[in-house]
């Protein structure tokens, strides 16, 4: 029997390497983005961290570089271009997003083909008392910001006929209603993100651009731990509603991100909302 009758391992088992990829990570100083950025760098990608506050994202970029150096991960491309950069940007401002994303491409001497959009926030305000300005601002950041970032990276990809992968962070709150905290604006914004993903996936499939959502449950990020500090009752309430009876560690989302990011592993996956919530939505 000849070797030609058997496919190679690489023809069956996909690689999760991201060499020669340029990723833009919004919300770049957040707990989830910090872990994801390390994974992207470890897999060979260049990473542009984007956040509202320049000083904060600069610190995140420095820490990422220190971590990469400690783990002997190359911090420059073969052409000598730095693989890590940090940028200030208000994702709710479409003109600013376009400007910054274009500058990222110039800085890295490449066209970004991977978006990890984690930027967003939540407010707990009763629906009867929710100020219109607060609700509008949240929707502008969480939902419209998702559209603006997707448009900015997709336009550049289409211009050079390059495929790409866009991963928007949704939430289990986009498909269920959290209890006991009131967060109507956040819930509706994340529901919008999930449907935005489906809409963009259908429109941009012809360009080779895949668009998917990762919807987490409760994550034990530094910010969440701070919110729950001294409130054991709320922590117990949250965890009691999760079949696994615990919150997620940020690193538990890395596998899903790498799957969606890699053009081999998830080549036929687009328009999907992958729930990683410990089973919360099942109860």
N, C-alpha and C positions, 0 to 999 in steps of 0.2 A: 504494500500500500504506500503510495507516494505522499510526500509531505504536503503537496498542493491540495490534497483532499481535506486537510485540517486547517481551520482558520487560526491565525495567530492569537495569542492571549490579548494583545492590544486591539484586535478587531472585535473582541467581545467585552473585555473589561475596560471601562473608560478610565482615563486619567483625570485626577482632580487638580492637576497643575494649572496655574494661571500665568505662565510665562508670557511675556510680551503683552500683557493686558494692563490697561490703565483704569483703575477704579476710582470713582468719586463717591466718598462716603459722607453724607450729610448728617448733621447732629453729631459731628465728629469727635466731640469731647465727652459724649455720653457713655454710660457704662456698657451698653450693648455694642455701640460702635467701636469702643476701645478693643473689645475682644475680637470682633469681626475683623478689624483692621490688622491685628496681629496674624490672624489666620490667612488673610489675603496676602500679606507680605511674605509669610512663610511659604505660601504656594507659588511665589514668584511674581506676583503683581506689583505694579507701582500704585501708590495710594495717595490721593489728594483728599485731605480732611477739610471739611467745610462746616463752619459753625457761626453762630450769631456774634460771639465775642472773640476777637482776635487773640487776646492774651491767653484765653482758656484753650483755644485750639492749638496755639503754639506750644503750650505745655504738653498737650496730648501728642503732638508730632515729635517733640523731643523725647518723650517717654517711649514712643513707638520705636524711634531710632536706637535708643539705648537698649531696648529689649531685643531688637534685631541684631545689634552688634554683639550682645551677650550670647545670642544663639547662633552666631556666625552666619547670619543671613546677609547676602549682598545688599548693600544700601544704594548702589548705583547700577544703572543698566550697563550692558557691554559697551555702549557708546559714551559712558561717563556721565549720564544724566542722573541727578538725584531721584531716588524712587519714592521719597516722601516729601510732601509739601502741605502747607496749612493756609487756609483762606477764610476770610470773614465774609459772610453773605447772609442776607435776610431772604429766606426762601419764599416769603410771601410777596416779594417784589420781583415781578417777572423780568424786568429790564436788568436788574442787578444779577439775577440768576444767570441770564444769558451772557452777560459781561464776564462774570467770574468763571463760568464753565469754559468760555472761549479762551480765557487767560490760562486756565489749567492746561489746556491742550498745547498752548504755546510754550509754557514753562516746561512741560514734560516731553515736548517734541513728539507728540503722538495724539491720536484722537481717542478720547476716553470711550471705551466700549462696555463699561460695567458701572452700573449705578446701584448703590446700596443706600436707600433713602430712609434714614431713621429719624430725621428731624420731626419734632412734634411735641405737643404737651397736652396735659389734661387739667381740667378744673372741676371741682365738686361743688356745684351750686344747684339748688332746687330749681326745677324748670319754671315754676311760677314766678320766681324772683330773678331769673337769669337776665342780667343787663344785655341789651341788644349789642352794644359795642363789644362786650366781652365775647359773646357768642360769635360775632362776625370776625373778630380777630383770630379766634381759635380755628374757625373754618378756613380763614385765609391761609393760616400757617399749615394746618394738617392736611387739608384737601386741595386747595388751590396751589399750595407749595408743591404738592406731589405732582400736579399737572405741569407746573412751570419747570421743575427739574427734569421731568420726563421729556418735555418738549425740547429743552435746551440740549440735552445729550443726543436725542434722536435726530434733531435737525443736522447736527454735525456728522452723524453716522450716515444719514441718507445722502448728504452732500458728497461723501467719498465712497459711497456704495459699500459700506462696511457693516457686517452684522454686529449685534450686541445683545446684552442681557440686562434688563432693568428689574430690580427687586425692590418693591415698595413695602415698607413695614406697615402692615395693617394692625389688627388687634382682634382678640376674641370678642371685644366689645363691639365689633362691626357686625356680629351675627347673634350675640346674646345681649341681655341687659344686666350689667353688674349689680350686685347687691352686697352691702346696703348703701353704697355711696351714690348720690345723684350726679350724673355726668352726661346729660342729654346731648350737649353740643359735641362732646368727644365721641360719643357713640355714633351719632349721625355722620360725623366727619370720617370715621373709620369705615363705616358702611359705604360711604362714598368712595373711599380709596379702593375698596375691594371691587366695586363696579367699574371704577376708572381703569383698573388693571385689565378687566375683561374687555372693555371698550378699546383701549389702546392695543391690546394683544391682537384683536381682530383687524384693526386698521393697519398695523405695522408688520404683520406677519409677512406681507409681500416684500418687505425690505430686509427680512432676515433678523428682525428685532423681536426678541421674546420679552414679554412683560408678565411678571408674576408677583404675588404677594406672599409674604410670610406673616402670619398672624399669631403673635405670642399670647400666652396667658400671663399670669403674674410673674415678674422677673425680680430676683433678689439683687438688683443693682444697688450701688451706694445710695442713690437718691431714694429708692423705695425703702431701703433699710432706715434711712433718716426719717421718712414719713411715718414709718411704723414704730419708731423708737418711743418707748413708753406707752404704746397702745397695743398691748398683747391681745386684747379682746378683738380688735379688728384683724390682726394677723391670724388669730385662730379662726375667725369667721371666714376669711378668704381661703385658708388652707382646708377648712372643713368641707368646702364646696368643690375641691379638686379631688378626683378619685385617687390620685397618688399622694394626697395629703401633704403637699409641700409646694413651695414656689420653685421656679426654674433658676438654675445657675446660667449666667449669660453664655457660657461655653456650650450649653446644650442646643444652641441655635446655629452653631458653626457648620455642622454637617448639612443642614438644610440650605444654608447660604452657599456653601461650596457646590452642592448639587445643582442649584439653580444657576450659579455663575458659570459653571463649566459647559461649554458648547457641545461636548461629547456626552456627558452624563445626562443632561436634560434637554437634548436636542429636539424632542417631541413634546416638551412641556411648555405651554404658554397659556396665559389667561387663568391660571390656577391660583387658588388661595389655600396655602398649606397651613393648617392649624397645628401649632405646637403649644399645647395648653395643659398638658398633663391629664387630658380627658374632661376638662371643665365643662365643655359644651354638651357632654353626654348626659349629664345629670339635670 
